[in-house]
Amino acid sequence: MFHYIPDTSKDEKGYKGLVPSTDFTYSHVQDPDNARNPVYTFLCAVTQTGHKRKGDGYLSCSLPPVEFEYTQPVVQNVLILN
């Protein structure tokens, strides 16, 4: 996302450029053919990326992703009545 913040005074310089991004990876992105994915999805990873102007473009650098694992739910296909 680009931000433009004008100078507010002689002492406070504004900013024009990309701000850090947070990228989310979900299970439906990693395995789109899995039949369970249309029903629910899991957050698999979060990555923080910083951007710095370099010439006419930007240099981007990411931290290692924080990865998540979940116990898969067991869904019964039989209705149990008490």
C-alpha positions as CSV (number, residue, x, y, z in Angstrom):
1,M,0.0,0.0,0.0
2,F,1.3,3.4,-0.9
3,H,1.2,6.2,1.6
4,Y,1.7,9.9,1.1
5,I,2.1,12.0,4.2
6,P,3.0,15.6,3.5
7,D,5.6,17.5,5.6
8,T,3.8,19.0,8.6
9,S,6.6,21.4,9.5
10,K,10.2,22.2,8.8
11,D,11.2,19.6,11.5
12,E,8.8,16.9,10.6
13,K,9.4,15.4,7.2
14,G,6.6,13.5,5.5
15,Y,6.7,10.2,3.8
16,K,5.9,9.0,0.3
17,G,6.2,5.3,-0.5
18,L,5.3,1.8,0.3
19,V,4.5,0.8,3.9
20,P,5.3,-2.7,5.4
21,S,2.9,-5.4,4.2
22,T,1.5,-8.4,6.1
23,D,0.8,-11.4,3.9
24,F,-1.5,-14.3,4.9
25,T,-1.4,-17.8,3.4
26,Y,-4.5,-20.0,3.8
27,S,-4.9,-23.7,3.2
28,H,-7.1,-23.2,0.1
29,V,-4.1,-21.5,-1.5
30,Q,-1.7,-24.3,-0.8
31,D,-4.0,-27.2,-1.8
32,P,-6.8,-25.9,-4.1
33,D,-7.8,-29.5,-5.1
34,N,-8.6,-30.6,-1.5
35,A,-12.4,-31.1,-1.4
36,R,-12.5,-29.9,2.2
37,N,-11.3,-26.4,1.4
38,P,-14.5,-24.9,0.1
39,V,-16.1,-25.7,3.5
40,Y,-13.5,-24.1,5.7
41,T,-10.0,-22.8,5.5
42,F,-7.0,-22.6,7.9
43,L,-4.5,-19.8,8.3
44,C,-1.2,-21.5,7.5
45,A,1.4,-18.7,7.6
46,V,1.9,-14.9,8.2
47,T,4.8,-13.1,6.6
48,Q,5.9,-9.5,7.3
49,T,7.6,-7.7,4.4
50,G,9.3,-4.3,4.5
51,H,9.9,-2.1,1.4
52,K,12.6,0.5,0.8
53,R,12.9,2.7,-2.3
54,K,15.9,1.8,-4.4
55,G,16.4,3.9,-7.6
56,D,13.2,3.7,-9.7
57,G,11.9,0.6,-7.8
58,Y,11.7,-0.9,-4.3
59,L,13.9,-3.4,-2.4
60,S,11.7,-5.8,-0.4
61,C,12.9,-8.0,2.5
62,S,10.7,-10.4,4.5
63,L,11.0,-11.9,7.9
64,P,10.7,-15.7,8.2
65,P,7.0,-16.7,8.1
66,V,5.1,-17.6,11.3
67,E,3.6,-20.9,10.4
68,F,0.6,-22.6,12.0
69,E,-0.5,-26.2,12.2
70,Y,-3.9,-27.5,13.3
71,T,-5.4,-30.8,14.3
72,Q,-7.7,-31.7,11.5
73,P,-11.3,-32.0,12.6
74,V,-13.0,-35.4,12.4
75,V,-16.5,-35.0,10.9
76,Q,-18.8,-37.9,11.3
77,N,-21.1,-38.7,8.4
78,V,-23.6,-40.4,10.7
79,L,-26.2,-38.6,12.8
80,I,-26.3,-39.9,16.4
81,L,-29.6,-39.4,18.2
82,N,-29.9,-39.8,22.0
